[in-house]
Amino acid sequence: MKVLVLFALGLVALAAAMPSDIIDFEEDHMEHEQEGIPGTAVEGEYSWVAPDGNEYRVKYVADRFGYRIVDDNVVPRMRSDAAEFDDDDD
């Protein structure tokens, strides 16, 4: 009996330590995954394939500081941004 109780407590602790899946959606040309605690803090990513065949993705965080894009390949870099990175190499 003690072993069963310890096993159950271990499962509860493991489940509490792992982030919960809020959204896990996948279709042919799009997907969206999100983990965290709804209303508190979540992180996720979504992607889609455009009609021209290019795949786009966005990774984000939403928490008490708001919604922030962490990484993406949707917005092309401006030439001025590229020049700033080239100047840093000198």
Residue pairs with C-beta under 8 A, 6 or more apart in sequence:
19 35
19 36
19 37
20 35
20 36
20 37
21 33
21 34
21 35
22 34
22 35
22 36
22 38
22 42
22 44
23 32
23 33
23 34
23 44
24 32
24 33
24 34
25 31
25 32
25 33
26 32
29 48
29 49
30 46
30 47
30 48
30 49
31 46
31 47
31 48
32 44
32 45
32 46
33 44
33 45
33 46
34 42
34 43
34 44
35 42
35 43
35 44
36 42
36 43
36 44
40 63
40 64
41 61
41 62
41 63
41 64
42 61
42 62
42 63
43 59
43 60
43 61
43 62
43 70
44 59
44 60
45 57
45 58
45 59
45 60
46 57
46 58
47 55
47 56
47 57
47 58
48 55
48 56
49 55
49 56
50 56
56 72
56 73
56 74
57 71
57 72
57 73
57 74
58 69
58 71
58 72
58 74
59 69
59 70
59 71
59 72
60 67
60 68
60 69
60 70
61 67
61 68
61 70
62 68
